[in-house]
Structure formats: structure tokens, C-alpha cells
Amino acid sequence: EEALKLANAPHVMVIGGAEIHNLFLPLADRIELTEVALSPEGDATIPLPAAADWQEIAREEHPAADGKPAFAFVTLARTRG
């Protein structure tokens, strides 16, 4: 709550790792998500938001190209919670 007060703005974007995500998700009304068609090794994960609480309102697909994996920009809006 203190960070949001310091931002002093009508809209605040939060970008961070799993811990930051977990702290701010309950306060979010929109998620801008990048889905990458890749399964890298690692131990840090962020679970997908609960489908019952979020609705996909936009999706922009990008195919794999030049050795880079396919990806999509996805916008989710909170429906409840």
C-alpha cells in the first residue's frame, strides 16, 4: 500500500519477479502477460491467475521466427475477487 501511495498516479504498472507478483496480484485489475512457447529450466514460477477471477480481453499472437520461439501478448481483466 505504501508503494502505491508513493506512486501517486491513477494507474500503476508493477513489473517484477515472483515475489513482487504475489504481493501486488490481489490489488491488480489488469494483467499484461507475455506467453512464450518455451519450457526453460529453472525453479522460479508464477502460477497462472485463477480463470474464475480473470477474463482474457485481448491477444496478439506472434509466430516463431529467426530461431526465436512463438509468443503472445495477452491482456487479462479482473472479473471478480
Secondary structure per residue as TSV (DSSP state, phi and psi in degrees):
chain	resnum	aa	ss	phi	psi
A	1	E	-	360.0	-37.0
A	2	E	H	-64.4	-40.3
A	3	A	H	-62.4	-40.2
A	4	L	H	-66.9	-37.3
A	5	K	H	-64.0	-41.9
A	6	L	H	-65.5	-33.6
A	7	A	H	-64.2	-36.7
A	8	N	-	47.2	52.1
A	9	A	S	-139.3	153.0
A	10	P	S	-68.0	-27.3
A	11	H	S	-132.2	132.9
A	12	V	-	-125.5	131.7
A	13	M	-	-104.5	133.0
A	14	V	-	-116.6	124.9
A	15	I	-	-126.7	126.9
A	16	G	-	-174.2	-170.2
A	17	G	-	-85.6	-166.0
A	18	A	H	-59.7	-41.7
A	19	E	H	-66.0	-43.8
A	20	I	H	-63.4	-43.7
A	21	H	H	-55.2	-48.9
A	22	N	H	-64.3	-33.9
A	23	L	H	-71.6	-38.8
A	24	F	H	-97.8	-16.7
A	25	L	G	-54.7	-41.7
A	26	P	G	-61.7	-20.0
A	27	L	G	-97.1	-9.9
A	28	A	-	-78.1	147.2
A	29	D	S	-115.3	-6.7
A	30	R	E	-151.1	145.7
A	31	I	E	-124.5	129.4
A	32	E	E	-103.7	108.8
A	33	L	E	-115.0	137.6
A	34	T	E	-108.6	117.5
A	35	E	E	-97.3	126.7
A	36	V	E	-115.8	131.1
A	37	A	S	-80.6	73.6
A	38	L	-	-156.4	146.7
A	39	S	-	-123.0	76.8
A	40	P	-	-73.0	158.8
A	41	E	-	-76.7	151.1
A	42	G	-	155.6	169.7
A	43	D	S	-119.3	-2.6
A	44	A	-	-96.2	125.1
A	45	T	-	-135.4	156.9
A	46	I	-	-126.0	120.0
A	47	P	-	-66.7	151.2
A	48	L	-	-64.1	145.4
A	49	P	-	-64.9	152.5
A	50	A	-	-61.5	122.3
A	51	A	T	-57.7	-31.1
A	52	A	T	-68.7	-20.9
A	53	D	T	-101.7	-10.9
A	54	W	E	-134.6	147.0
A	55	Q	E	-125.5	132.3
A	56	E	E	-72.3	124.5
A	57	I	E	-114.5	-11.2
A	58	A	E	-158.5	148.0
A	59	R	E	-150.6	131.9
A	60	E	E	-125.6	107.3
A	61	E	E	-86.0	141.9
A	62	H	E	-132.2	122.8
A	63	P	-	-73.5	161.7
A	64	A	-	-61.0	142.3
A	65	A	B	-160.0	143.7
A	66	D	T	52.4	40.1
A	67	G	T	78.7	2.9
A	68	K	B	-100.5	144.4
A	69	P	-	-71.6	159.8
A	70	A	-	-64.1	152.7
A	71	F	E	-152.1	165.3
A	72	A	E	-140.9	139.3
A	73	F	E	-93.1	124.5
A	74	V	E	-125.9	134.8
A	75	T	E	-111.2	127.0
A	76	L	E	-115.7	138.8
A	77	A	E	-116.4	139.0
A	78	R	E	-69.6	132.6
A	79	T	-	-103.4	-25.5
A	80	R	-	-164.4	175.3
A	81	G	-	100.2	360.0
